[in-house]
Amino acid sequence: MFARHFGLSNAYCVTNKGHVYNASDYRSRRQRKKMMFDYDAFCSEMSGIKQSPYQFKLPIESIRRDLDDLNRTKRKMYRKRYEMLDLYEEKIRASLAA
């Protein structure tokens, strides 16, 4: 949403290996193992493409599933999710334009 508003064509995300917590001079080996967030899994879930061992390229446009292809029990949930995302995007656009 932010990237589209500012006309950015690319967004990037760090990998687990590229995160500062894994830098040899940042923390001890024991503390580095405590990193809680899995950046690789997050980027893969967001349809990111691994550019190098240290970064992912993320799509600017979010990929929406076709509601007709979804299970009948999931359609309502996805419809509400997409409505919420559209509402957030409108609010963000209005806030940034002000």
Rosetta constraint file for C-alpha pairs under 8 A:
AtomPair CA 1 CA 5 HARMONIC 6.30 0.50
AtomPair CA 1 CA 60 HARMONIC 7.87 0.50
AtomPair CA 1 CA 89 HARMONIC 6.09 0.50
AtomPair CA 1 CA 92 HARMONIC 7.70 0.50
AtomPair CA 2 CA 6 HARMONIC 6.31 0.50
AtomPair CA 2 CA 92 HARMONIC 7.79 0.50
AtomPair CA 3 CA 7 HARMONIC 6.05 0.50
AtomPair CA 3 CA 8 HARMONIC 4.97 0.50
AtomPair CA 3 CA 9 HARMONIC 7.40 0.50
AtomPair CA 3 CA 10 HARMONIC 7.80 0.50
AtomPair CA 3 CA 11 HARMONIC 7.40 0.50
AtomPair CA 3 CA 60 HARMONIC 6.61 0.50
AtomPair CA 4 CA 8 HARMONIC 5.97 0.50
AtomPair CA 4 CA 9 HARMONIC 7.73 0.50
AtomPair CA 4 CA 60 HARMONIC 6.83 0.50
AtomPair CA 4 CA 61 HARMONIC 7.93 0.50
AtomPair CA 5 CA 93 HARMONIC 6.92 0.50
AtomPair CA 8 CA 60 HARMONIC 7.98 0.50
AtomPair CA 9 CA 60 HARMONIC 6.86 0.50
AtomPair CA 10 CA 57 HARMONIC 7.04 0.50
AtomPair CA 10 CA 58 HARMONIC 6.92 0.50
AtomPair CA 10 CA 59 HARMONIC 6.94 0.50
AtomPair CA 10 CA 60 HARMONIC 6.40 0.50
AtomPair CA 11 CA 57 HARMONIC 5.94 0.50
AtomPair CA 11 CA 58 HARMONIC 5.21 0.50
AtomPair CA 11 CA 59 HARMONIC 6.80 0.50
AtomPair CA 11 CA 60 HARMONIC 6.64 0.50
AtomPair CA 12 CA 55 HARMONIC 6.63 0.50
AtomPair CA 12 CA 56 HARMONIC 5.56 0.50
AtomPair CA 12 CA 57 HARMONIC 4.58 0.50
AtomPair CA 12 CA 58 HARMONIC 5.57 0.50
AtomPair CA 13 CA 39 HARMONIC 7.82 0.50
AtomPair CA 13 CA 43 HARMONIC 7.11 0.50
AtomPair CA 13 CA 55 HARMONIC 5.57 0.50
AtomPair CA 13 CA 56 HARMONIC 5.10 0.50
AtomPair CA 13 CA 57 HARMONIC 6.47 0.50
AtomPair CA 13 CA 58 HARMONIC 7.01 0.50
AtomPair CA 14 CA 18 HARMONIC 5.76 0.50
AtomPair CA 14 CA 19 HARMONIC 6.01 0.50
AtomPair CA 14 CA 39 HARMONIC 6.92 0.50
AtomPair CA 14 CA 54 HARMONIC 5.83 0.50
AtomPair CA 14 CA 55 HARMONIC 4.46 0.50
AtomPair CA 14 CA 56 HARMONIC 6.23 0.50
AtomPair CA 15 CA 19 HARMONIC 6.14 0.50
AtomPair CA 15 CA 39 HARMONIC 5.51 0.50
AtomPair CA 15 CA 40 HARMONIC 5.39 0.50
AtomPair CA 15 CA 53 HARMONIC 6.98 0.50
AtomPair CA 15 CA 54 HARMONIC 5.05 0.50
AtomPair CA 15 CA 55 HARMONIC 5.13 0.50
AtomPair CA 15 CA 56 HARMONIC 6.64 0.50
AtomPair CA 16 CA 22 HARMONIC 7.63 0.50
AtomPair CA 16 CA 38 HARMONIC 6.56 0.50
AtomPair CA 16 CA 39 HARMONIC 5.50 0.50
AtomPair CA 16 CA 40 HARMONIC 5.98 0.50
AtomPair CA 16 CA 54 HARMONIC 7.48 0.50
AtomPair CA 17 CA 22 HARMONIC 6.31 0.50
AtomPair CA 17 CA 53 HARMONIC 6.77 0.50
AtomPair CA 17 CA 54 HARMONIC 5.93 0.50
AtomPair CA 18 CA 22 HARMONIC 6.88 0.50
AtomPair CA 18 CA 23 HARMONIC 7.84 0.50
AtomPair CA 18 CA 53 HARMONIC 7.00 0.50
AtomPair CA 18 CA 54 HARMONIC 4.18 0.50
AtomPair CA 18 CA 55 HARMONIC 6.84 0.50
AtomPair CA 19 CA 23 HARMONIC 7.20 0.50
AtomPair CA 19 CA 54 HARMONIC 7.60 0.50
AtomPair CA 20 CA 26 HARMONIC 6.95 0.50
AtomPair CA 21 CA 26 HARMONIC 6.25 0.50
AtomPair CA 21 CA 27 HARMONIC 6.78 0.50
AtomPair CA 21 CA 32 HARMONIC 5.77 0.50
AtomPair CA 21 CA 35 HARMONIC 7.12 0.50
AtomPair CA 22 CA 26 HARMONIC 7.22 0.50
AtomPair CA 22 CA 27 HARMONIC 7.68 0.50
AtomPair CA 22 CA 32 HARMONIC 5.80 0.50
AtomPair CA 23 CA 27 HARMONIC 7.29 0.50
AtomPair CA 24 CA 28 HARMONIC 7.45 0.50
AtomPair CA 24 CA 29 HARMONIC 7.77 0.50
AtomPair CA 27 CA 31 HARMONIC 6.04 0.50
AtomPair CA 27 CA 32 HARMONIC 6.16 0.50
AtomPair CA 28 CA 32 HARMONIC 6.31 0.50
AtomPair CA 29 CA 33 HARMONIC 6.70 0.50
AtomPair CA 30 CA 34 HARMONIC 7.37 0.50
AtomPair CA 31 CA 35 HARMONIC 7.78 0.50
AtomPair CA 38 CA 42 HARMONIC 6.36 0.50
AtomPair CA 39 CA 43 HARMONIC 6.04 0.50
AtomPair CA 40 CA 44 HARMONIC 6.12 0.50
AtomPair CA 41 CA 45 HARMONIC 6.05 0.50
AtomPair CA 42 CA 46 HARMONIC 6.26 0.50
AtomPair CA 43 CA 47 HARMONIC 6.41 0.50
AtomPair CA 43 CA 48 HARMONIC 4.95 0.50
AtomPair CA 43 CA 49 HARMONIC 7.80 0.50
AtomPair CA 43 CA 56 HARMONIC 6.74 0.50
AtomPair CA 43 CA 58 HARMONIC 7.11 0.50
AtomPair CA 44 CA 48 HARMONIC 5.13 0.50
AtomPair CA 44 CA 49 HARMONIC 7.29 0.50
AtomPair CA 46 CA 58 HARMONIC 7.01 0.50
AtomPair CA 46 CA 59 HARMONIC 7.76 0.50
AtomPair CA 47 CA 58 HARMONIC 6.71 0.50
AtomPair CA 47 CA 59 HARMONIC 6.93 0.50
AtomPair CA 48 CA 56 HARMONIC 5.76 0.50
AtomPair CA 48 CA 57 HARMONIC 5.39 0.50
AtomPair CA 48 CA 58 HARMONIC 4.39 0.50
AtomPair CA 48 CA 59 HARMONIC 6.46 0.50
AtomPair CA 49 CA 56 HARMONIC 5.34 0.50
AtomPair CA 49 CA 57 HARMONIC 5.17 0.50
AtomPair CA 49 CA 58 HARMONIC 6.53 0.50
AtomPair CA 50 CA 55 HARMONIC 6.19 0.50
AtomPair CA 50 CA 56 HARMONIC 4.29 0.50
AtomPair CA 50 CA 57 HARMONIC 6.30 0.50
AtomPair CA 51 CA 55 HARMONIC 5.73 0.50
AtomPair CA 51 CA 56 HARMONIC 5.30 0.50
AtomPair CA 51 CA 57 HARMONIC 6.30 0.50
AtomPair CA 52 CA 56 HARMONIC 7.10 0.50
AtomPair CA 65 CA 69 HARMONIC 7.60 0.50
AtomPair CA 65 CA 70 HARMONIC 7.71 0.50
AtomPair CA 66 CA 70 HARMONIC 6.88 0.50
AtomPair CA 67 CA 75 HARMONIC 5.80 0.50
AtomPair CA 67 CA 78 HARMONIC 7.40 0.50
AtomPair CA 67 CA 79 HARMONIC 7.51 0.50
AtomPair CA 68 CA 75 HARMONIC 7.85 0.50
AtomPair CA 70 CA 74 HARMONIC 6.33 0.50
AtomPair CA 70 CA 75 HARMONIC 6.04 0.50
AtomPair CA 71 CA 75 HARMONIC 6.50 0.50
AtomPair CA 72 CA 76 HARMONIC 7.97 0.50
AtomPair CA 73 CA 77 HARMONIC 7.99 0.50
AtomPair CA 74 CA 78 HARMONIC 6.33 0.50
AtomPair CA 75 CA 79 HARMONIC 5.98 0.50
AtomPair CA 76 CA 80 HARMONIC 6.17 0.50
AtomPair CA 77 CA 81 HARMONIC 6.17 0.50
AtomPair CA 78 CA 82 HARMONIC 6.06 0.50
AtomPair CA 79 CA 83 HARMONIC 6.17 0.50
AtomPair CA 80 CA 84 HARMONIC 6.08 0.50
AtomPair CA 81 CA 85 HARMONIC 6.21 0.50
AtomPair CA 82 CA 86 HARMONIC 6.11 0.50
AtomPair CA 83 CA 87 HARMONIC 6.17 0.50
AtomPair CA 84 CA 88 HARMONIC 6.19 0.50
AtomPair CA 85 CA 89 HARMONIC 6.10 0.50
AtomPair CA 86 CA 90 HARMONIC 6.26 0.50
AtomPair CA 87 CA 91 HARMONIC 6.27 0.50
AtomPair CA 88 CA 92 HARMONIC 6.03 0.50
AtomPair CA 89 CA 93 HARMONIC 6.01 0.50
AtomPair CA 90 CA 94 HARMONIC 6.11 0.50
AtomPair CA 91 CA 95 HARMONIC 6.08 0.50
AtomPair CA 92 CA 96 HARMONIC 6.07 0.50
AtomPair CA 93 CA 97 HARMONIC 6.05 0.50
AtomPair CA 94 CA 98 HARMONIC 6.32 0.50
